[in-house]
Amino acid sequence: MLILKDVQLHYEVHGSEGPPLLMIAGLASDVSSWQSVLPELSKRFRVILVDNRGVGRSKPEDPEISIGLMADDCAALIDHLGYGPVHVLGHSMGGMVAMDLAIRHPQKARSLVLAATGDRVSGRNAMLFSDLADRYDRGGDLADFYRTILYWILSPPFFEDRGMVDEAVDYLLAYPYKQSPRSFRGQVEAITSFRGLDLGRIQCPTLVLAGERDLLFPLEEARDLARRLRGAQIRVLAGAAHSVHEERPAEFVAAVEGFIKGVDR
């Protein structure tokens, strides 16, 4: 646990060899969200996972939340571990945090992998996330809340197996480290108010990883982001929706490993 002025951050380090790789999760996600790729990535990198403020085992459960504060938390964690500049991988909201970290703490980021993310959210996404926060506030049986999230982050083939869908919803309902409704709304407000990044200030090598079927950050938006980042590479994972690492774990790991090897060569 890293104790800062206003939060206590739960973090984990996996793997003992290889360059350090900080992985920053998205909305309502904590360290458990990386389980599909952690075993393979930890064979190749010293993987640093963190529960962003307001999620998982970080405390308190409802702190002040903004993209900038989460980026500052990550900078403090890098200093705490003493690893120097690290490779930074951010998914969705975590990609926003990663970009802000690279701009305001450039000495901390060796490279960026931006997975299924953007430097702003669309009006549609802002309304969607706000509606989800309203539904979470109402409480009760939250099975429909979790199913709605799954509709937006997983590709159509997943839903052809109703048993698999029910199993995923049951897992989410029983998860012991649920985010509070207040913290969920705090993250939503952090995402929807995030805009105006000067992408030209990102100096480190960058890979944009996009899901071909991502509904939240569509492929054309990912390509536009890559065009606006100096020298950025883009890799499209065929058939994947927003949860690119869940749906295409082997391809995801290969893309991350290949990019970082090229940076460190």
N, C-alpha and C positions, 0 to 999 in steps of 0.2 A: 504494500500500500504506500503510495506517495502522498504525503501530507502537505498540502499547499494552504494558502491563506484562507480560502473559503470552501475548499473541497478536499476530499480524500479520494484519490484515484486508485482503483484496482487495476493492476497490470500483471502481465505474465511474460516470461521470456522462455522461448522454446528453441532447442537446438544449441549446440555449443561451438559450431564452426561456421565459417562463411561470413559474408558481410552482413551487417545489421539491417534489418528490414522492419520498419514500423508500419503496422497495418491499422487503418482507421475506419471503423464501421459506419454504417449509414443510420438513417432514422430508425429509432426504436430498437437498434441492434447493439449487441455487446460482444464480448470475446467469443461467445459460443457460435456466432454467425460465420466464423471462419473454419468450422470443423471439416468441411468438405475438401479444403485445400491445405490445411495446417500440417497434416502428416508429411506430405511431399515437400512443402516449402521449408519445413523445419529440418529436412535433410540437406538442404542447399544453403540456408541462411540462418542467422541468429534472429529469429522472429520475435518481435515485440508486439504484444496485443494490449490494448487498453480499453477499459470501459469508459466511454466519454462521460463527462459530468451529467448526472441525472439518469444514468442507465446502469443495469447490471448490479455489481457489488460496490460501485462508487457511492460515496456519501457526501452530503445528504441526498435524499431522493428527489428534491425539488429546488436545486440551486438556481441562481441566475444563469441563463444559457444564451450564448451567441456563438456564431462561427468563430469570431475573433478570440473569445475566451477559450474555446476548445483548441484552437491553434496554439494559444499561449500555454495551455496545459501540456500539449504535446512537446513544445519546446522545453518546458521545465522537465518533462520526463526524460528527454534526450540528455539534458544536462545531468540529471540525477544518475543516469546509468553510465555517463561518461564515455559514450560511444563516439562522440564527434559527429560529423555529418553522416546521416543515415539515408538509405533509400526509403522513400515514403510511398505507400500504396493506400489510396483512399477510394472507397466505394460509395457512390451516391452522395449523401451529405458528407461523408468522409472525404470525398474528393474535393469538396468545397473547402473543408478544413485544411487539406493538404496544399491546395493552391494558396490559401491565405498564409499558411506556415512558410511556404517557399518565398512569398513576397516580403513578409515582415520579419522573418527569421532566416534569411537566405543561407547563412552559414550552417544551418542545421540540416539542410536537404541536399543530399548527393544527387538524387534523381527523383522524379515523380512518375508513378503509374496511376492514371486517373481512370477508374473503372465505372462505367455507366453513370456519368455525372455531367455537370455543366457549371458554368459560372453564373447562372441565374435560373430561376424556375419560371415556367410558363404560367399564364393566367389560369389555364385549366388545372395544372398541378397545384397551384395555390388554393384553388377552390376545393379540389379533391382532398388535400391534406387537412384543410380546415373542417370539412365535413367529417373526416375520420376522427378528428379531435373532438368534435361535437358528439359523435356516436360513442366514443370512449368515455366521455364525461357522463353519459346517461347510464353506463354500467349495465347490470343485469347479465343475461347470458350473452357472452361476447363471441360466440361461435361465428355469427354473421360478420362481425368486425374483422376477425382474422381471415375468414374466407375472402372478404372483399380485398384485403391487402394481397392475398395470394393471387387473385385475379389479375392484379396489376403488375406483379413481379415475376410470375412464372409463365412459361409459354403454353399454348393450347394442349399439346400432348399430355402434359402432367394431369390435366383434368379428365382425361379419358379413363383413369383408374380412380373410381370414387373411393375405394378403400384407402388409397394412398392420400387422397385429399383429407379424408376423415382422420387418418393417422397424424397428418401434419397439424390439423386444427387441434386435435387432442393434445399433442405435444405443446403447442403454444398455450393452450388453456391451463395446462399443468405446470408450466415453466416456473421455477421457484423465484426467479429474479425479475419479475415483471416490472416494466416501467410504470410509474404513476401517471394518471391522466394529466396532472398538472405539468409534469416533466415532458410528457409527449407533446402537449400543446406548446411548451417552451421551445422544444426542438423544431416544431412546425413553424413557429414564429421566427426562429433564427434562420431557417431555410428561406422562407418567403420574403424576409427583409434583406437577404443577401444579394447584393448587386454592386456593380460599379468597380469591379476589380480591374487594375491596370495589368493586363496579362503580359504586356511587354516587359514588366519587371521580373518575370520568371526567367531566370538565367540557366537553370539546370536542365539536363536532358529530360525529355518528357515522352511518355507513351500514353496514348489514349486508347483504352480498351472498350470496345462497344459491342453491345448485343444486337444482332441483326433484327430481333423482334422486340426490342425494348420499347415499351409504350410510354414510359415516363421521360426518358431522354432518348428520343428517336435517333436513328442512325444519321439522318441529315444534320441534326444538332451536334452530334459527336464529330462529324466531319468538319463542321463549321468551327467547333472548338479547336480542333487540331490545326486548322488553317490559321487561327489567330494566335497560336502558341509558337514562338520562334523555333523552327527546326523540329517540331514535334512529329513523332511517328504515330500511326494509327493502325490498330489491328481489330478486325471485325470477327467476332465469334459466331459462326453460322448457326442459325436456329435458336440462339439464346435470347431470352427476354432480359428483364432488368437484373435478376439475380444471376449474373454471368458466371460467377464462381461456383454457384450451386448447380447450375445446369450443364456447364462445360468445365468441370474441374481440371481434367488432364490438359486441355488446351489452354486454360487459364494459367496453370502452373508453367507450362512450356513457354508461353508468351512472356510471363514475368521473368523467368529465368534467362531466356534468350536476350531480353532487353538489358537486364542488369549486367549480364556477362559482357555485353557490348560496351556498356558504360565504363565498366571497371577494367576493360582490356588495356 
